[in-house]
Amino acid sequence: MEAVKKTKDYVVLKKRSGRFAVQNIQNQYVKGEEKTKILLKEGLIKLSTPKKKEEAAEAAASTAPATPPA
């Protein structure tokens, strides 16, 4: 892994797969929401807004067959 950014609180690493890992000063990996907040703050990732459930339901309804197969 390659070190992308080092601060006094954590180290951001880039894996060969292109994903990021974050280690705190105790060399423990940071996970979940805390990791996401750190990567957003550093500008390494962008979050997209989730699709609305109504749009997903309409798309599923339009692709579903009108009559059930016999």
TIMI-2910 file (N, C-alpha, C, CB; in pm, 1 decimal, decimal comma, always signed):
<rs>
+----------+----------+----------+----------+----------+----------+----------+----------+----------+----------+----------+----------+------+
!      n_x !      n_y !      n_z !     ca_x !     ca_y !     ca_z !      c_x !      c_y !      c_z !     cb_x !     cb_y !     cb_z ! resn !
+----------+----------+----------+----------+----------+----------+----------+----------+----------+----------+----------+----------+------+
!    +83,2 !   -117,2 !     +0,0 !     +0,0 !     +0,0 !     +0,0 !    +88,3 !   +124,3 !     +0,0 !    -95,0 !     -0,7 !   +120,6 !  Met !
!    +36,1 !   +227,1 !    -61,6 !   +109,4 !   +351,0 !    -77,8 !    +47,8 !   +458,7 !    +11,4 !   +109,9 !   +395,4 !   -225,8 !  Glu !
!   +130,1 !   +528,6 !    +86,9 !    +81,3 !   +635,9 !   +173,4 !    +44,1 !   +756,2 !    +88,4 !   +187,6 !   +674,7 !   +279,4 !  Ala !
!    -80,4 !   +801,2 !    +99,4 !   -129,6 !   +915,1 !    +22,5 !   -116,1 !  +1043,0 !   +104,2 !   -276,3 !   +893,4 !    -19,8 !  Val !
!   -155,0 !  +1036,7 !   +231,4 !   -150,6 !  +1155,5 !   +315,9 !   -126,7 !  +1113,2 !   +460,0 !   -281,4 !  +1237,8 !   +303,6 !  Lys !
!    -37,6 !  +1185,6 !   +527,6 !     -9,6 !  +1159,8 !   +668,3 !    -44,6 !  +1284,3 !   +747,8 !   +139,3 !  +1119,4 !   +690,2 !  Lys !
!   -117,8 !  +1265,6 !   +856,5 !   -146,4 !  +1373,4 !   +950,1 !   -105,9 !  +1325,8 !  +1088,7 !   -297,5 !  +1415,3 !   +945,9 !  Thr !
!   -124,0 !  +1409,9 !  +1189,4 !    -87,7 !  +1368,3 !  +1324,5 !   -185,9 !  +1266,9 !  +1381,8 !    -79,8 !  +1489,0 !  +1415,5 !  Lys !
!   -307,4 !  +1257,1 !  +1323,8 !   -410,1 !  +1167,3 !  +1375,9 !   -425,7 !  +1037,6 !  +1297,2 !   -540,7 !  +1238,3 !  +1378,5 !  Asp !
!   -390,5 !  +1037,4 !  +1170,1 !   -411,5 !   +918,8 !  +1087,0 !   -324,1 !   +921,6 !   +962,7 !   -558,1 !   +907,5 !  +1046,9 !  Tyr !
!   -320,4 !   +805,5 !   +894,6 !   -249,4 !   +790,8 !   +767,2 !   -348,5 !   +734,1 !   +666,8 !   -122,0 !   +698,0 !   +781,1 !  Val !
!   -358,0 !   +798,3 !   +550,1 !   -444,9 !   +749,6 !   +443,5 !   -357,2 !   +671,1 !   +347,0 !   -520,3 !   +867,8 !   +370,5 !  Val !
!   -398,1 !   +546,8 !   +321,1 !   -323,7 !   +457,6 !   +232,1 !   -407,3 !   +424,9 !   +110,2 !   -282,7 !   +328,4 !   +305,0 !  Leu !
!   -341,3 !   +406,0 !     -3,9 !   -410,9 !   +365,3 !   -125,3 !   -368,3 !   +223,4 !   -158,5 !   -380,9 !   +462,4 !   -243,9 !  Lys !
!   -466,1 !   +135,4 !   -174,7 !   -439,5 !     -4,3 !   -207,3 !   -414,6 !    -19,1 !   -356,6 !   -556,5 !    -94,1 !   -163,0 !  Lys !
!   -364,0 !   -132,6 !   -396,6 !   -341,8 !   -157,0 !   -539,4 !   -472,3 !   -163,1 !   -616,7 !   -264,5 !   -286,1 !   -559,3 !  Arg !
!   -581,4 !   -194,5 !   -548,7 !   -712,4 !   -200,7 !   -613,8 !   -770,3 !    -61,9 !   -638,5 !   -809,1 !   -282,4 !   -529,4 !  Ser !
!   -706,6 !    +42,4 !   -583,3 !   -755,5 !   +177,8 !   -600,4 !   -839,6 !   +226,7 !   -483,4 !   -834,9 !   +186,5 !   -725,8 !  Gly !
!   -871,2 !   +137,9 !   -391,3 !   -948,3 !   +176,2 !   -273,1 !   -855,9 !   +236,8 !   -168,0 !  -1023,8 !    +54,4 !   -215,0 !  Arg !
!   -916,7 !   +302,4 !    -69,3 !   -839,7 !   +367,6 !    +34,8 !   -857,1 !   +296,1 !   +168,7 !   -880,7 !   +513,9 !    +47,0 !  Phe !
!   -752,6 !   +302,2 !   +248,6 !   -756,0 !   +253,3 !   +385,7 !   -707,5 !   +367,1 !   +474,5 !   -668,1 !   +123,5 !   +404,0 !  Ala !
!   -757,4 !   +371,0 !   +597,6 !   -717,0 !   +474,4 !   +692,3 !   -672,0 !   +405,5 !   +820,1 !   -833,3 !   +575,6 !   +720,4 !  Val !
!   -551,7 !   +441,1 !   +867,2 !   -498,9 !   +388,5 !   +992,3 !   -485,6 !   +503,1 !  +1091,7 !   -362,1 !   +317,5 !   +970,4 !  Gln !
!   -524,0 !   +477,2 !  +1217,6 !   -507,0 !   +579,1 !  +1319,6 !   -365,9 !   +570,9 !  +1377,7 !   -613,0 !   +563,2 !  +1430,8 !  Asn !
!   -337,2 !   +651,3 !  +1479,7 !   -200,6 !   +655,4 !  +1532,7 !   -162,1 !   +528,8 !  +1608,6 !   -184,7 !   +774,7 !  +1623,5 !  Ile !
!   -260,6 !   +444,3 !  +1644,7 !   -231,0 !   +315,8 !  +1707,4 !   -215,7 !   +204,8 !  +1602,9 !   -341,1 !   +279,2 !  +1807,2 !  Gln !
!   -208,7 !   +241,0 !  +1474,3 !   -196,7 !   +148,8 !  +1360,7 !   -316,0 !    +56,3 !  +1347,8 !    -71,1 !    +66,7 !  +1373,5 !  Asn !
!   -432,9 !   +101,4 !  +1392,7 !   -556,8 !    +26,0 !  +1375,6 !   -631,9 !    +86,6 !  +1257,9 !   -644,4 !    +27,9 !  +1506,2 !  Gln !
!   -694,3 !     +0,9 !  +1178,0 !   -768,0 !    +49,0 !  +1062,5 !   -900,6 !   +111,7 !  +1105,8 !   -792,6 !    -65,3 !   +963,3 !  Tyr !
!   -931,3 !   +225,1 !  +1047,7 !  -1056,3 !   +296,1 !  +1075,0 !  -1159,3 !   +244,5 !   +976,1 !  -1038,8 !   +452,8 !  +1063,7 !  Val !
!  -1283,0 !   +222,0 !  +1023,5 !  -1387,6 !   +164,9 !   +938,2 !  -1513,5 !   +248,7 !   +943,9 !  -1418,8 !    +21,1 !   +979,7 !  Lys !
!  -1601,2 !   +225,6 !   +849,6 !  -1736,4 !   +280,3 !   +851,0 !  -1745,8 !   +430,0 !   +831,9 !  -1800,7 !   +245,5 !   +977,0 !  Gly !
!  -1836,4 !   +490,4 !   +908,5 !  -1868,2 !   +632,5 !   +894,4 !  -1745,9 !   +720,8 !   +919,8 !  -1980,8 !   +670,8 !   +990,4 !  Glu !
!  -1664,3 !   +682,5 !  +1017,3 !  -1547,5 !   +763,2 !  +1050,4 !  -1449,4 !   +767,8 !   +932,8 !  -1478,0 !   +707,6 !  +1175,7 !  Glu !
!  -1429,2 !   +654,0 !   +867,8 !  -1341,1 !   +646,6 !   +750,6 !  -1396,3 !   +732,9 !   +638,2 !  -1324,9 !   +500,4 !   +702,9 !  Lys !
!  -1526,5 !   +725,8 !   +616,1 !  -1590,3 !   +804,3 !   +510,8 !  -1572,5 !   +953,7 !   +537,0 !  -1739,8 !   +769,2 !   +500,5 !  Thr !
!  -1590,9 !   +996,1 !   +660,5 !  -1574,8 !  +1137,1 !   +695,0 !  -1432,7 !  +1185,0 !   +668,8 !  -1611,4 !  +1160,1 !   +841,1 !  Lys !
!  -1333,8 !  +1102,5 !   +704,7 !  -1193,7 !  +1139,4 !   +683,4 !  -1163,8 !  +1152,2 !   +534,8 !  -1099,8 !  +1035,9 !   +747,6 !  Ile !
!  -1208,2 !  +1055,2 !   +454,1 !  -1181,0 !  +1059,0 !   +310,6 !  -1252,4 !  +1175,6 !   +242,3 !  -1222,9 !   +927,5 !   +245,9 !  Leu !
!  -1372,1 !  +1209,1 !   +288,2 !  -1443,2 !  +1325,7 !   +234,5 !  -1369,5 !  +1453,8 !   +269,0 !  -1586,9 !  +1331,5 !   +288,5 !  Leu !
!  -1324,1 !  +1463,7 !   +393,2 !  -1252,3 !  +1583,3 !   +438,1 !  -1124,1 !  +1604,5 !   +358,1 !  -1219,6 !  +1572,9 !   +587,3 !  Lys !
!  -1057,2 !  +1496,8 !   +323,5 !   -932,4 !  +1504,7 !   +246,8 !   -957,6 !  +1522,4 !    +97,1 !   -848,9 !  +1379,6 !   +270,1 !  Glu !
!  -1082,8 !  +1508,2 !    +53,4 !  -1115,7 !  +1526,7 !    -87,7 !  -1079,6 !  +1408,2 !   -174,6 !  -1047,1 !  +1647,7 !   -139,6 !  Gly !
!  -1067,5 !  +1290,9 !   -117,2 !  -1029,2 !  +1172,9 !   -193,6 !  -1148,7 !  +1099,5 !   -252,5 !   -950,8 !  +1079,2 !   -106,6 !  Leu !
!  -1266,8 !  +1118,8 !   -194,7 !  -1387,3 !  +1054,7 !   -247,1 !  -1499,5 !  +1156,9 !   -252,8 !  -1428,3 !   +932,8 !   -160,1 !  Ile !
!  -1602,9 !  +1124,7 !   -330,2 !  -1725,5 !  +1203,6 !   -335,6 !  -1841,0 !  +1108,6 !   -312,5 !  -1740,2 !  +1279,6 !   -472,1 !  Lys !
!  -1940,0 !  +1152,6 !   -236,9 !  -2057,9 !  +1071,2 !   -213,4 !  -2166,4 !  +1110,9 !   -311,1 !  -2107,2 !  +1085,4 !    -68,4 !  Leu !
!  -2233,8 !  +1012,3 !   -366,0 !  -2346,8 !  +1039,8 !   -453,7 !  -2474,6 !  +1026,0 !   -372,5 !  -2347,9 !   +944,1 !   -577,0 !  Ser !
!  -2577,4 !  +1097,0 !   -414,6 !  -2704,3 !  +1087,5 !   -344,0 !  -2774,4 !   +959,0 !   -384,2 !  -2793,5 !  +1210,0 !   -373,3 !  Thr !
!  -2834,3 !   +889,2 !   -290,3 !  -2904,1 !   +765,2 !   -324,8 !  -3029,4 !   +794,5 !   -406,4 !  -2940,8 !   +686,9 !   -197,9 !  Pro !
!  -3066,1 !   +700,2 !   -492,1 !  -3187,7 !   +715,7 !   -571,2 !  -3308,8 !   +712,0 !   -480,2 !  -3197,8 !   +606,2 !   -678,8 !  Lys !
!  -3410,8 !   +783,1 !   -520,2 !  -3533,8 !   +781,2 !   -442,6 !  -3603,3 !   +647,3 !   -463,1 !  -3626,9 !   +898,5 !   -482,7 !  Lys !
!  -3675,8 !   +603,2 !   -363,0 !  -3743,8 !   +474,0 !   -371,6 !  -3853,6 !   +477,6 !   -477,2 !  -3802,6 !   +434,8 !   -235,4 !  Lys !
!  -3916,2 !   +593,3 !   -497,8 !  -4022,6 !   +604,5 !   -597,0 !  -3968,2 !   +580,4 !   -738,2 !  -4089,4 !   +742,8 !   -588,4 !  Glu !
!  -3851,6 !   +637,6 !   -768,3 !  -3791,8 !   +618,0 !   -900,2 !  -3758,5 !   +470,9 !   -922,8 !  -3665,3 !   +704,0 !   -915,5 !  Glu !
!  -3706,3 !   +404,9 !   -821,7 !  -3671,2 !   +263,2 !   -833,8 !  -3796,6 !   +178,4 !   -851,8 !  -3592,2 !   +216,2 !   -710,0 !  Ala !
!  -3904,9 !   +213,8 !   -782,2 !  -4030,0 !   +138,3 !   -793,0 !  -4091,2 !   +155,9 !   -932,1 !  -4130,3 !   +183,4 !   -684,2 !  Ala !
!  -4084,4 !   +277,4 !   -985,8 !  -4137,4 !   +301,7 !  -1119,9 !  -4058,3 !   +225,4 !  -1224,9 !  -4135,7 !   +451,1 !  -1151,7 !  Glu !
!  -3928,3 !   +221,0 !  -1210,4 !  -3844,3 !   +149,2 !  -1306,0 !  -3874,2 !     -0,9 !  -1299,9 !  -3694,4 !   +175,9 !  -1277,6 !  Ala !
!  -3893,9 !    -52,8 !  -1181,9 !  -3923,7 !   -195,6 !  -1167,0 !  -4062,1 !   -227,2 !  -1222,9 !  -3915,0 !   -237,8 !  -1018,7 !  Ala !
!  -4157,3 !   -136,3 !  -1204,4 !  -4293,2 !   -159,1 !  -1252,7 !  -4297,3 !   -156,1 !  -1405,7 !  -4389,4 !    -53,7 !  -1194,5 !  Ala !
!  -4216,5 !    -70,6 !  -1466,2 !  -4218,9 !    -61,1 !  -1611,8 !  -4151,1 !   -180,2 !  -1678,0 !  -4152,2 !    +67,2 !  -1656,7 !  Ser !
!  -4057,8 !   -246,2 !  -1609,1 !  -3989,8 !   -362,7 !  -1668,0 !  -4059,6 !   -492,9 !  -1634,4 !  -3845,9 !   -369,0 !  -1620,6 !  Thr !
!  -4150,0 !   -491,3 !  -1538,2 !  -4221,6 !   -614,6 !  -1500,8 !  -4328,4 !   -647,3 !  -1606,7 !  -4287,7 !   -599,4 !  -1359,1 !  Ala !
!  -4347,4 !   -774,7 !  -1636,4 !  -4450,6 !   -811,7 !  -1734,8 !  -4590,1 !   -780,6 !  -1680,7 !  -4440,0 !   -962,1 !  -1771,0 !  Pro !
!  -4680,8 !   -742,7 !  -1772,8 !  -4816,4 !   -705,1 !  -1734,6 !  -4896,0 !   -826,6 !  -1686,5 !  -4887,9 !   -638,4 !  -1852,4 !  Ala !
!  -4875,1 !   -941,4 !  -1750,1 !  -4945,8 !  -1062,5 !  -1711,0 !  -4845,7 !  -1165,1 !  -1663,0 !  -5029,4 !  -1118,4 !  -1827,7 !  Thr !
!  -4879,0 !  -1239,5 !  -1561,3 !  -4783,5 !  -1340,4 !  -1512,1 !  -4771,5 !  -1454,1 !  -1613,7 !  -4828,3 !  -1396,3 !  -1373,0 !  Pro !
!  -4650,9 !  -1508,8 !  -1629,1 !  -4631,9 !  -1619,9 !  -1723,8 !  -4704,5 !  -1744,9 !  -1676,2 !  -4482,1 !  -1650,2 !  -1742,4 !  Pro !
!  -4755,9 !  -1819,2 !  -1771,3 !  -4833,8 !  -1939,1 !  -1736,7 !  -4746,5 !  -2062,3 !  -1735,9 !  -4949,5 !  -1958,4 !  -1834,5 !  Ala !
+----------+----------+----------+----------+----------+----------+----------+----------+----------+----------+----------+----------+------+
</rs>
